[in-house]
Structure formats: structure tokens, C-alpha cells
Amino acid sequence: MSSKNRPIQRHRVVITGYGAVTNIGHNAADTWDAMKSGRSGISPIESDEFTKFDGWTVTIGGQVRDWSPDSVLEKRESKRMDRVSLLGLCAAQEAVNHSGFDFSTSNPERQGIVMGSGIGGISTIEASVQTMVSKGPSRVSPFTVPKLMANAVTGNISIRFNLQGPASTHATACASSGHAIGDAMEAIRSGKADVMLAGGSEAALTPLCLGAFMTMKALSTRNDAPEKASRPFDSGRDGFVLSEGAAVYVLESEEHAKARGATIYAELSGAANSCDAGHITAPHPEGRGAGHAMRWALDDAGLDPEDINYINAHGTSTPLGDKAEIIAVKTVFGEHALKGGVNGGLVMNSTKSMHGHCLGASGAVELIACIHAVTDGIVAPTINLDDIDPECGGVDIVANVAREMSVQTAMNNTFGFGGHNVSLIVSRYDG
């Protein structure tokens, strides 16, 4: 039989490890604990880089504070990487440790990596431009390019774990890590790899990025109450809060995981992406592209809308974005979206209310909440939801306090500038 006519076997994809470095926890366990407890990681920005400039109307963000990569990397190595790579690599090391898999014992051509980063090594770019202007081109570091390139996170992680199989980087704004995880899943499904690392990293809480988003009027200006600034779906929301962080997952084929006796935390059962093809920054007002991604992810997983118990919303706390996502959810899920969790309908939340918006790493960070929803039966709260916007009403949004409930299947939405939309589906692993 020719290769063209050979049937494609579709392997089940399971999650066997995960790690994170966020502004609410320096590892995945602490990040989840903060999520379910409703703890905010938003605070005044503390950095000498920002005090060089005047005119800030936004002075808050989601900084990863009091953190060092020294337990994973030698200082000599760290100096050759941008913060975006350091965050990603440390999250990857935790994920590998958590999985219990020794990558050196397996065929490196059957293990790969897909990572996402919307901005890449922006702090290196900003510092290098300052050096260029003040001291001239001869003083620009020879490590500038390997530090700033968007695929540096993927490259550094692949070198560390000898990942010679499928490897790529997504830069689709805030949808980047969602795209990455979906592509890694497909590499395993199609039999091109047995195990993949996938996730996202972002370190864009820099003067240029904050200033650029600030002048776009995209950010919350609630400087006097930073913990209250990120308030998805609330009538008082006034923009998102810029944050940094990383999260990485070990994905395996079910056969590979079972053969090595791995602990399987959940199944990655569906993924899809779409584009609004409308505005470069604003979402489609009726969530057209978001609806396509959700509907196609259901099709990919072989599920009906009624099978979804919980949606981790993109929910950035912007006036247009939150409203458009609610419209899309109502369109795709119909009566199921309006029944409420206690009546067998679905519930929603936005963990960005606690950790802010990690841009390209958002989908990966928020997948932690989806995994624990299906394994622990706990849906984290949307904090600061004191007065729901009437235009965001009708859907059961878990407000301010975590909810215990049975979750068989969860959806994770991430949408980005450029009109990019990704929906992932995580299911309880049934063996």
C-alpha cells in the first residue's frame, strides 16, 4: 500500500506533567492554590527601568517577584538568555520533573516541542537599542540575536532535553500558547511524536510594552487599587492588566504514557483555531471567529455542546472582548449556556482576574485551572466580579469564591490581536 493510501491512526493525547512560573506562584502547585483561593498577583510595578521615564498613567502589573532561575540554570547560562527564555525553561524543567520522564532514555527523534510567545525577547531589544544609541553598534552584545528571537524559548528548551522531533514556535499574540499546545497535540495524534513539550512564555512587562499598550488605552488605570484592577465581565472594568509568566506541559500518546507507568492527569481531547479576519486589534463584535474556534474544537473532540461543563474564558477585562466572548458562547452553546451549573448547564470563569494578562502565555497558564477542574472538581473564581455587566449576563460565571462541582470536560479559550482564536478541550481521563 502506498503511503498516500495508508490510513492515519489517531492517538489519544494525555497530559502527564506540567510546570509554571507566574506572578501568583513560582510553580504549578502554588499557581493553582492562588487561583482556587482567589488571590491576586497584581501590584505596583517595581523596577528601575520604569523610573527612567515620566508620564505613566498605568503603574501596575503582574510581575513575577522574588524569583530566580538559579536552581535550574547556572548564572553563566542565565546571562545568555532573555527573561522570556528563563521563565519558559524553568517551567519546562518543572513539567519534566513532574512527569517523571527521563528524555535521555527515549529516541530523541520521537520527542519534540512547540512553544508560544507573543512578544519574545523584548527586554533584550529595549536594552540593545539603548546600548546602540548611547555607545554605538560595536558595543551591542553578540548574544543579542539569540536572546531576542521569538523562537529562543523553543530552542533553549529543546537543547536542554535533546528534543529532535517536531519543533516550532507560535507568535499569534495572546493565542500563541493555545496554538502551540494544539499543534503539539496534533503531532502526537498523527504519530509523528510520542512525547511533546508544549506551552508558552512571556516577559513583556517592560517600559516599551507597557507604554505601547497604555497609549492604546487597552490597560486598566486603577492604579490606586491594583488587586481590583482586573475585573472580567464586571461593569466597572476598564482594560486588562499586563503580566508575565510561563507554563509548560508534557504531552504523550496514551500508549507511551501507559507503557512507562506514568501518572495521567487529564486527556487533551480537542483543539481548533480560527481568525476573525476583521480588525487588527478589536474582536469581531459578535465573536464570530471565537465561535468558530469553540464549535470546531467540539467537532475535533467528537463532543456536543452539552458535554462541556466549564469554560475558562479568555476574559481579559476589556469592554469589547468580554462582551464578544459572551455572545459567542451563547451562540455556540445555546440553552446549555443559559441553564446554569446547578441545572446541568455550563459555568465560566476568568483566572485573569487574579494573574492578569500574560499575553502569549495566557492559554498555557490558564490550562492549569482546567486540569484541576476535571481532576479536583473545583472551578476557580472570577474575582472582582461585583456588578456583572448586563451585556455579559445570562451565563453562570463563578464569582469571587471557588465552586466545587463535577467537571468531566473543560474548554480553554484564548483570543489574540490579529483576530486569532484558539479553543482547547481537556477531559477527565477515563483510562
TAWO-V140473 format. One record per residue. N is the residue number from 0. PSI is psi in whole degrees, -180 to 180 (999 if undefined). Layout:
BEGIN
N | PSI
N | PSI
END
This chain:
BEGIN
0 | 133
1 | 158
2 | -27
3 | -36
4 | 0
5 | 128
6 | 144
7 | 123
8 | 135
9 | 109
10 | 142
11 | 143
12 | 127
13 | 158
14 | 122
15 | -1
16 | 152
17 | 154
18 | 159
19 | 152
20 | 112
21 | 175
22 | -5
23 | 1
24 | 137
25 | 5
26 | 174
27 | -40
28 | -45
29 | -34
30 | -46
31 | -40
32 | -41
33 | -41
34 | -52
35 | -23
36 | -10
37 | 34
38 | 130
39 | 145
40 | 19
41 | 134
42 | 171
43 | 140
44 | 130
45 | 103
46 | 133
47 | -25
48 | -31
49 | -31
50 | -10
51 | -18
52 | 150
53 | 172
54 | 17
55 | 125
56 | -9
57 | 125
58 | 19
59 | 158
60 | 179
61 | 76
62 | 141
63 | 104
64 | 156
65 | 43
66 | 145
67 | 144
68 | 8
69 | -26
70 | -15
71 | -36
72 | 147
73 | 152
74 | -35
75 | -39
76 | -43
77 | -37
78 | -18
79 | 8
80 | 147
81 | 161
82 | -33
83 | -37
84 | -37
85 | -45
86 | -47
87 | -41
88 | -39
89 | -38
90 | -39
91 | -41
92 | -41
93 | -42
94 | -43
95 | -45
96 | -42
97 | -35
98 | -24
99 | 15
100 | 131
101 | 104
102 | -21
103 | -11
104 | -2
105 | 164
106 | 115
107 | -22
108 | -10
109 | 12
110 | 136
111 | -168
112 | 140
113 | 124
114 | 159
115 | 143
116 | 122
117 | -31
118 | -33
119 | -149
120 | 63
121 | -34
122 | -34
123 | -41
124 | -48
125 | -45
126 | -38
127 | -37
128 | -42
129 | -41
130 | -44
131 | -46
132 | -41
133 | -29
134 | -10
135 | 165
136 | -29
137 | -17
138 | -1
139 | 133
140 | 139
141 | -12
142 | 2
143 | -52
144 | -51
145 | -15
146 | -38
147 | -23
148 | 142
149 | -28
150 | 8
151 | -35
152 | -49
153 | -46
154 | -46
155 | -39
156 | -40
157 | -37
158 | -44
159 | -39
160 | 11
161 | 54
162 | 101
163 | -1
164 | -151
165 | 131
166 | 132
167 | 172
168 | 136
169 | 137
170 | 71
171 | 52
172 | -133
173 | -9
174 | 3
175 | -52
176 | -28
177 | -45
178 | -44
179 | -46
180 | -40
181 | -41
182 | -39
183 | -40
184 | -44
185 | -33
186 | -37
187 | -45
188 | -44
189 | -3
190 | 11
191 | -18
192 | 156
193 | -33
194 | 139
195 | 144
196 | 139
197 | 146
198 | -149
199 | 158
200 | 141
201 | 135
202 | 57
203 | 15
204 | 71
205 | 164
206 | -45
207 | -47
208 | -45
209 | -44
210 | -40
211 | -45
212 | -34
213 | -47
214 | -17
215 | -9
216 | 32
217 | -17
218 | 151
219 | 140
220 | 22
221 | 62
222 | -28
223 | -13
224 | 68
225 | -37
226 | -16
227 | 1
228 | -40
229 | 111
230 | 69
231 | 138
232 | -2
233 | 146
234 | -20
235 | 9
236 | 145
237 | 19
238 | 170
239 | 169
240 | 123
241 | 130
242 | 173
243 | 164
244 | 178
245 | 152
246 | 140
247 | 146
248 | 147
249 | 117
250 | 139
251 | 157
252 | 149
253 | -40
254 | -44
255 | -45
256 | -43
257 | -39
258 | -31
259 | 4
260 | 32
261 | 152
262 | 125
263 | 121
264 | -35
265 | 169
266 | 134
267 | 103
268 | -12
269 | 155
270 | 148
271 | 156
272 | 160
273 | 178
274 | 138
275 | -35
276 | 44
277 | -85
278 | 149
279 | -24
280 | -38
281 | 143
282 | 160
283 | 132
284 | -25
285 | 13
286 | 38
287 | -54
288 | -38
289 | -42
290 | -41
291 | -46
292 | -44
293 | -45
294 | -43
295 | -31
296 | -40
297 | -45
298 | -42
299 | -36
300 | -7
301 | 35
302 | 158
303 | 159
304 | -35
305 | -12
306 | -15
307 | 127
308 | -27
309 | 136
310 | 122
311 | 105
312 | 156
313 | -46
314 | 70
315 | -14
316 | 25
317 | 146
318 | -43
319 | -44
320 | -46
321 | -43
322 | -46
323 | -38
324 | -41
325 | -43
326 | -44
327 | -41
328 | -44
329 | -38
330 | -45
331 | -42
332 | -11
333 | -134
334 | -29
335 | -32
336 | -19
337 | -8
338 | -29
339 | 151
340 | -37
341 | -18
342 | 16
343 | 5
344 | -169
345 | 161
346 | 160
347 | 158
348 | 172
349 | 109
350 | -9
351 | -20
352 | -23
353 | -47
354 | -2
355 | -163
356 | 109
357 | 19
358 | -119
359 | -16
360 | -4
361 | -52
362 | -39
363 | -45
364 | -42
365 | -18
366 | -25
367 | -43
368 | -34
369 | -42
370 | -45
371 | -26
372 | -42
373 | -26
374 | -36
375 | -15
376 | 35
377 | 128
378 | 121
379 | 156
380 | 162
381 | 103
382 | 166
383 | 15
384 | 82
385 | -29
386 | 92
387 | 135
388 | 126
389 | -30
390 | -6
391 | 11
392 | 173
393 | -26
394 | 143
395 | 97
396 | 125
397 | 111
398 | 124
399 | -29
400 | 135
401 | 154
402 | 131
403 | 127
404 | 158
405 | 124
406 | 113
407 | -38
408 | 134
409 | 149
410 | 140
411 | 117
412 | 135
413 | 128
414 | 144
415 | 163
416 | 150
417 | -5
418 | 15
419 | 138
420 | 136
421 | 137
422 | 131
423 | 150
424 | 128
425 | 132
426 | 151
427 | 132
428 | 125
429 | 5
430 | 999
END
